[in-house]
Amino acid sequence: MFACNGNVETFVLFRLSDKSEKWIEWILLIATCISAVAIIAILSLLVAFCLPLFTLGRIRGVLSSQWQPSGGYFGILPMCAGSLALSLLALSIAFPAAMGICTLLHVLARGVFNRFLLATVRFMTGIPTVVYGFVSVFLLVPPMREWLGAGTGFSLLTAAFTLSLLILPTIVLVLHARLEQIDPILRLASEALGLTPIQQMRHVLFPVASRGMVVAAVLGMGRAIGDTLISLMVAGNAPQFPVSLYHSIRTLTAHVALVVATDSRSMAYQSVFAAGLGLFLVTGLITLFIRKSGKAGREVRREKGF
């Protein structure tokens, strides 16, 4: 009789867990559909607001190299170049630093310092962007202006240094997670061969984690392109091509924030939606690239047994 009751209880629990799993599946399906509909709605909205630019033949003016609304010039190419230059420069500063931090975490630092360093990097991910910009205005802009003679101090280089701090934790954590997945046998084998810690990272661990490095770099690039406040606060917001590290620039995100308050029927306002559509497509391509790289990386690790 006791066994029978036990079987009944087990059957009831199995049925309940089966029902709960179905509820979870339905909830996840609904959430996925809502997210997909939201993305399609945003894309449709941007395309709808950009249609007048195509139908009225204004797209050539928007894709010109000069932004001067009072003179009838609404080109966003300088802002596109500014976004690309700032993102690449910030990535070129942050990525080597991230590799150095990961080297400390995996082969050099031990014990308390290792945990402290990793906790600090994780803490940096929670710092608001406006804090980075605010601190940079008072601590980085004056030295850039006085010591380096970088104009007003609000320049491409200043914004790149500040933005590199913002994207550094993202790159470090993504690369750290990939290095954590490497088979410990590789580490033991490299130690048995007499490799120094730096040689282990350079010749063994980093090559194995190459796809993770690419994903970390692309994710950091996407984070840099999508940032608004840092470029708005310390880049200078001059709508010109970035011909020098010391010149002021304006990015697409900062351009949208500055122009969105204008008359909704003006050409300047319509050009904002072209900038938004460009940002949407760039971030979408970055997301697709990361997903493709992740799938390819899993297939390679499965084939090699890592």
C-alpha positions in Angstrom: 0.0 0.0 0.0 2.9 2.3 0.9 4.6 1.6 -2.4 1.4 2.3 -4.2 1.1 5.7 -2.5 4.7 6.4 -3.4 4.0 5.6 -7.0 1.0 7.9 -7.1 2.9 10.7 -5.5 5.7 10.3 -8.0 3.2 10.3 -10.9 1.5 13.4 -9.6 4.8 15.2 -9.2 5.8 14.2 -12.7 2.5 15.5 -14.1 2.9 18.8 -12.2 6.5 19.2 -13.4 5.4 18.4 -17.0 2.7 21.1 -16.7 5.1 23.7 -15.3 7.5 23.0 -18.1 4.8 23.6 -20.7 3.8 26.9 -18.9 7.5 28.0 -19.0 7.7 27.1 -22.7 4.6 29.2 -23.4 5.9 32.1 -21.4 9.2 32.0 -23.2 7.5 31.7 -26.6 5.3 34.8 -25.8 8.3 36.8 -24.7 10.2 35.8 -27.8 7.2 36.9 -30.0 6.9 40.2 -28.2 10.6 40.9 -28.7 10.5 40.0 -32.4 7.4 42.2 -32.9 9.1 45.1 -31.1 12.2 44.8 -33.3 10.1 44.6 -36.5 8.0 47.6 -35.3 11.1 49.7 -34.6 12.6 48.8 -38.1 9.3 49.6 -39.8 9.0 53.0 -37.9 12.5 54.0 -39.0 11.9 52.9 -42.6 8.6 54.8 -42.7 10.2 58.0 -41.5 13.0 57.6 -44.0 10.7 57.1 -46.9 10.3 60.9 -47.6 14.0 61.1 -48.0 13.8 58.5 -50.9 10.6 59.7 -52.5 11.5 63.4 -52.6 15.1 62.7 -53.8 16.7 64.1 -50.6 18.8 61.0 -49.8 21.7 62.5 -51.7 21.7 65.5 -49.4 21.6 63.4 -46.3 24.5 61.3 -47.5 26.6 64.4 -48.3 29.7 65.4 -46.4 28.5 68.7 -44.9 26.1 69.4 -42.0 24.9 73.0 -42.1 21.1 73.2 -41.7 21.0 77.0 -42.1 22.5 76.6 -45.5 20.5 73.6 -46.6 23.2 71.0 -46.0 22.1 67.9 -44.0 24.9 65.4 -44.6 25.5 62.8 -41.9 28.7 61.3 -43.4 30.9 63.3 -41.0 29.0 61.7 -38.1 29.3 58.3 -39.6 33.1 58.7 -39.9 33.2 60.1 -36.3 31.4 57.1 -34.9 33.7 54.7 -36.8 36.9 56.5 -35.8 35.9 56.8 -32.2 34.8 53.1 -31.9 38.0 51.8 -33.6 40.3 54.0 -31.5 38.6 53.1 -28.3 38.8 49.4 -29.2 42.5 49.7 -30.1 43.1 51.0 -26.6 40.8 48.7 -24.6 41.5 45.4 -26.4 45.3 45.2 -25.5 44.4 46.2 -22.0 41.8 43.5 -21.8 44.3 40.9 -23.0 46.7 42.0 -20.3 44.1 41.8 -17.6 43.1 38.3 -18.7 46.8 37.3 -18.6 46.9 38.5 -15.0 43.7 36.6 -14.2 44.8 33.3 -15.7 48.5 32.8 -15.3 50.1 35.6 -13.2 47.8 36.7 -10.4 46.8 34.4 -7.6 44.7 34.4 -4.5 43.3 37.6 -3.1 44.6 39.9 -5.9 43.0 37.7 -8.6 39.6 37.8 -6.9 40.0 41.6 -6.3 40.9 42.3 -9.9 38.0 40.2 -11.3 35.6 41.9 -8.8 36.8 45.3 -9.9 36.2 44.5 -13.5 32.7 43.3 -12.7 32.0 46.4 -10.6 33.0 48.6 -13.6 30.2 47.1 -15.7 27.6 48.6 -13.3 29.0 52.2 -13.4 26.6 54.5 -15.3 28.0 56.0 -18.5 27.3 59.5 -17.3 29.7 58.9 -14.5 32.5 58.1 -16.9 31.7 61.2 -18.9 31.4 63.5 -15.9 34.7 62.3 -14.4 36.4 62.7 -17.7 35.3 66.3 -18.1 37.1 67.3 -14.9 40.0 64.8 -14.8 40.9 64.1 -18.4 39.9 67.2 -20.5 42.1 69.7 -18.6 45.3 67.7 -18.9 44.6 67.1 -22.6 44.1 70.8 -23.1 47.0 72.1 -21.1 49.7 69.4 -21.4 49.1 68.1 -24.9 47.7 71.3 -26.4 44.7 69.4 -27.8 42.6 72.4 -28.5 39.7 72.7 -26.0 40.4 69.2 -24.7 37.1 67.9 -26.0 38.4 65.8 -28.8 38.5 62.4 -30.4 41.4 61.2 -28.3 39.7 62.3 -25.0 36.5 60.5 -26.0 38.4 57.4 -27.0 40.2 57.1 -23.7 36.9 57.5 -21.8 35.1 55.1 -24.1 37.8 52.5 -23.7 37.1 52.4 -20.0 33.4 51.8 -20.7 34.0 48.9 -23.1 37.0 47.4 -21.2 34.9 45.3 -18.7 32.8 43.8 -21.5 35.8 42.7 -23.5 37.5 41.3 -20.4 34.5 39.3 -19.1 33.8 37.8 -22.6 37.4 36.8 -23.1 37.7 35.6 -19.5 34.7 33.3 -19.9 36.1 31.8 -23.1 39.5 31.2 -21.5 37.7 29.5 -18.5 36.3 26.9 -21.0 39.7 25.8 -22.2 40.6 22.2 -21.2 43.0 22.3 -18.2 45.0 19.6 -19.9 46.3 22.2 -22.3 47.6 24.3 -19.4 49.2 21.3 -17.8 50.8 20.3 -21.1 52.2 23.7 -21.7 53.6 23.8 -18.1 55.2 20.4 -18.7 56.9 21.7 -21.8 58.5 24.4 -19.7 56.6 27.4 -21.1 56.6 30.5 -19.0 53.2 32.0 -18.1 53.4 34.6 -20.8 54.4 32.0 -23.4 51.4 29.9 -22.3 49.0 32.8 -23.0 50.7 33.8 -26.2 51.3 30.4 -27.8 48.5 28.2 -26.3 45.6 29.9 -24.6 45.0 32.9 -26.8 45.2 30.9 -30.1 42.7 28.4 -28.7 40.4 31.2 -27.6 40.8 33.1 -30.9 37.1 33.0 -31.7 36.3 34.2 -28.3 38.7 37.1 -28.8 36.9 38.0 -32.0 33.5 37.9 -30.3 34.9 40.1 -27.5 36.3 42.6 -29.9 33.1 42.8 -32.0 30.9 43.1 -28.8 33.1 45.9 -27.5 32.9 47.6 -30.9 29.1 47.4 -30.8 29.1 48.8 -27.3 31.3 51.7 -28.4 29.2 52.5 -31.5 25.9 52.5 -29.5 27.2 54.8 -26.7 25.7 58.3 -26.6 26.7 60.2 -23.4 30.5 59.9 -23.6 30.7 61.2 -27.1 28.1 63.8 -26.3 30.0 65.0 -23.2 33.6 64.9 -24.2 34.0 64.5 -28.0 33.2 68.2 -28.7 30.2 67.6 -31.0 31.7 69.4 -34.1 30.1 68.0 -37.3 33.3 67.4 -39.2 35.4 64.5 -40.4 38.0 63.2 -37.9 41.2 64.4 -39.5 43.2 64.6 -36.2 43.1 63.0 -32.8 42.9 66.4 -31.2 40.0 67.6 -33.3 36.4 67.6 -32.0 34.0 65.2 -33.6 30.3 64.3 -33.5 29.0 60.7 -33.5 25.7 59.4 -34.9 24.3 58.8 -31.5 25.3 62.2 -30.2 23.9 63.7 -33.4 20.5 62.1 -32.8 20.4 63.4 -29.2 21.3 66.9 -30.4 19.0 67.2 -33.4 15.9 65.3 -32.1 14.5 68.4 -30.4 14.2 70.3 -33.7 11.0 70.9 -35.7 9.5 67.5 -36.7 8.8 68.7 -40.2 12.3 69.9 -40.9 14.9 68.1 -43.1 17.2 68.0 -40.1 14.7 66.0 -38.1 14.2 63.6 -41.0 17.9 63.0 -41.3 17.9 61.8 -37.7 15.8 58.8 -38.7 18.4 58.0 -41.4 21.1 58.0 -38.7 18.9 55.8 -36.5 18.3 53.3 -39.3 22.0 53.1 -40.0 22.8 52.5 -36.3 20.0 49.9 -36.2 21.5 48.0 -39.2 25.0 48.2 -37.8 24.1 46.8 -34.4 21.9 44.1 -36.1 24.9 43.0 -38.3 27.1 42.9 -35.2 24.6 40.7 -33.4 24.3 38.3 -36.3 28.1 38.1 -36.5 28.4 37.2 -32.8 25.7 34.5 -33.2 27.4 33.0 -36.2 30.8 33.1 -34.5 29.4 31.5 -31.4 27.9 28.6 -33.5 31.0 28.1 -35.5 33.1 28.1 -32.3 31.0 25.4 -30.7 31.3 23.3 -33.9 35.1 23.7 -33.9 35.4 22.8 -30.2 33.1 19.8 -30.7 35.3 18.5 -33.6 38.6 19.1 -31.7 37.2 17.8 -28.4 37.8 21.1 -26.5 
